[in-house]
Amino acid sequence: MITVEHPLLFVTSDYLAEISLLKAKKRLSLEALKALLREREAQGKAAEQWVLKYEQERLRATGCDIEAGAVRIISELDVAAGFDIESFDGLSPNLKADRLIEDEEHDGFRGVVHMVRE
């Protein structure tokens, strides 16, 4: 049994569309929800790949080939990190990521990228 002590629920932006469907009390079958989640996941992965490629090209264009090879998508390793991609502002002798990127992709719209600093 689930009990609710506080009527407040925090939802990440990744699931706002799905939650709004539930909140609006529209009918949504389990299969429709699964299809929607698969579509969102595919969109998110495509957006991450786009940002990864962009960051690698940006770094290579400035002569930072080693850093370009070290850019990585971390969202599959740590979904709670608060960002999706570790990159570099420029040369980094110790290869410590100093550009943390949270990528947003919604309904096929790409381009909203947030820089996150620890």
C-alpha positions, -999 to +999 in steps of 0.1 A: +000+000+000+012+035-008+006+063+015+010+100+007+021+123+035+027+153+012+005+160-018+034+175-037+050+156-066+081+166-085+083+155-121+113+160-144+107+178-177+113+145-195+079+132-183+057+163-182+038+153-214+030+119-200+020+132-166-002+159-182-021+132-200-027+114-167-036+147-149-061+156-176-077+122-169-076+113-206-076+076-213-042+062-221-037+025-225-006+008-213+005+001-248+001+037-258+021+048-228+049+024-236+049+036-272+051+072-260+080+064-237+098+045-265+094+076-288+107+099-261+137+077-254+145+076-291+142+114-294+165+118-263+191+095-277+191+112-310+195+146-293+224+133-272+241+120-303+237+153-320+252+172-290+280+146-288+289+151-324+287+189-321+310+190-291+335+167-308+335+188-339+338+221-319+368+208-300+385+193-331+381+227-348+401+243-320+429+217-321+416+198-290+416+163-306+423+144-274+395+163-256+372+156-285+378+119-281+371+121-244+336+137-247+311+112-235+274+107-229+270+098-193+232+096-190+232+058-195+257+055-167+241+079-142+205+090-149+206+112-117+237+131-126+218+162-136+233+164-170+237+141-201+271+149-216+306+156-202+327+178-224+355+204-222+356+242-227+390+237-245+424+223-237+424+201-206+457+186-197+441+164-170+410+156-191+387+167-163+354+176-179+345+212-173+315+215-196+285+196-184+256+196-208+219+189-201+203+182-235+166+188-240+146+173-268+108+176-270+085+166-298+113+166-323+124+202-313+162+203-307+183+232-297+176+238-261+209+230-244+216+239-208+251+242-194+253+228-159+281+237-135+289+217-104 
